[in-house]
Amino acid sequence: MGRHFGDLAKVRHIITYSLSPFEQRAFPNYFSKGIPNVWRRFTASFFKVAPPMTFMYLVYTWGNSVHEQGKRKNPADFENDE
């Protein structure tokens, strides 16, 4: 093990290395590759996820409205009460 590439060191069977912050690039190709990649991944998965989610939302709201209607009393049953 030579001591180059970020000062590699072997300490009790554990290899550690460090890299200077001046040798790193925090956001390499962020605008040129990052944003288009996010857009590509979003459009690829949107049409797989959105229709089932929309369908389940509509079924959920329909079920809640039917449940609320089922809990109401029928006013015709109480017309002749005093």
C-alpha positions as CSV (number, residue, x, y, z in Angstrom):
1,M,0.0,0.0,0.0
2,G,1.6,3.2,-1.2
3,R,0.8,6.5,0.4
4,H,-0.7,8.5,-2.4
5,F,-4.5,8.9,-3.3
6,G,-5.6,10.8,-0.2
7,D,-3.0,9.3,2.2
8,L,-4.2,5.7,2.3
9,A,-3.4,4.1,5.7
10,K,-3.8,0.7,7.1
11,V,-4.7,0.6,10.8
12,R,-5.5,-2.8,12.3
13,H,-7.0,-4.3,9.2
14,I,-9.1,-1.2,8.4
15,I,-8.2,0.9,5.4
16,T,-9.1,4.5,5.7
17,Y,-8.5,7.4,3.3
18,S,-9.2,11.1,3.2
19,L,-9.6,13.5,0.4
20,S,-8.9,17.1,0.6
21,P,-12.0,19.4,0.1
22,F,-10.0,21.2,-2.5
23,E,-9.8,18.0,-4.6
24,Q,-13.6,17.6,-4.5
25,R,-16.3,19.1,-6.6
26,A,-19.4,19.7,-4.6
27,F,-21.9,19.9,-7.5
28,P,-20.3,18.6,-10.6
29,N,-22.6,18.8,-13.7
30,Y,-25.5,19.9,-11.5
31,F,-27.3,22.0,-14.1
32,S,-26.1,20.2,-17.2
33,K,-26.9,16.6,-16.1
34,G,-28.7,16.7,-12.7
35,I,-31.8,18.7,-13.5
36,P,-32.5,16.9,-16.9
37,N,-32.0,13.6,-15.1
38,V,-34.6,14.5,-12.4
39,W,-37.0,15.6,-15.2
40,R,-36.5,12.3,-17.1
41,R,-37.0,10.2,-14.0
42,F,-40.1,12.2,-13.0
43,T,-41.8,11.8,-16.4
44,A,-40.9,8.1,-16.6
45,S,-42.6,7.3,-13.3
46,F,-45.4,9.9,-13.3
47,F,-47.6,8.0,-15.7
48,K,-47.1,4.8,-13.7
49,V,-47.9,6.3,-10.4
50,A,-50.5,9.1,-11.0
51,P,-53.4,7.1,-12.6
52,P,-53.6,4.5,-9.7
53,M,-53.3,7.3,-7.1
54,T,-56.0,9.3,-8.8
55,F,-58.3,6.3,-9.0
56,M,-57.7,5.4,-5.4
57,Y,-58.4,9.0,-4.3
58,L,-61.7,9.0,-6.2
59,V,-62.7,5.7,-4.7
60,Y,-61.8,6.9,-1.2
61,T,-63.9,10.1,-1.6
62,W,-66.8,8.2,-3.1
63,G,-66.7,5.7,-0.3
64,N,-66.7,8.4,2.4
65,S,-69.6,10.2,0.8
66,V,-71.7,7.0,0.6
67,H,-70.8,6.3,4.2
68,E,-71.9,9.8,5.3
69,Q,-75.2,9.4,3.3
70,G,-75.8,6.0,4.9
71,K,-75.5,7.6,8.4
72,R,-78.3,10.1,7.8
73,K,-81.8,9.6,9.1
74,N,-84.7,9.4,6.6
75,P,-87.0,12.3,7.3
76,A,-90.0,10.4,5.9
77,D,-89.8,8.0,8.8
78,F,-90.5,10.9,11.3
79,E,-93.3,12.8,9.5
80,N,-96.2,11.7,11.8
81,D,-94.3,12.1,15.1
82,E,-95.7,14.5,17.7
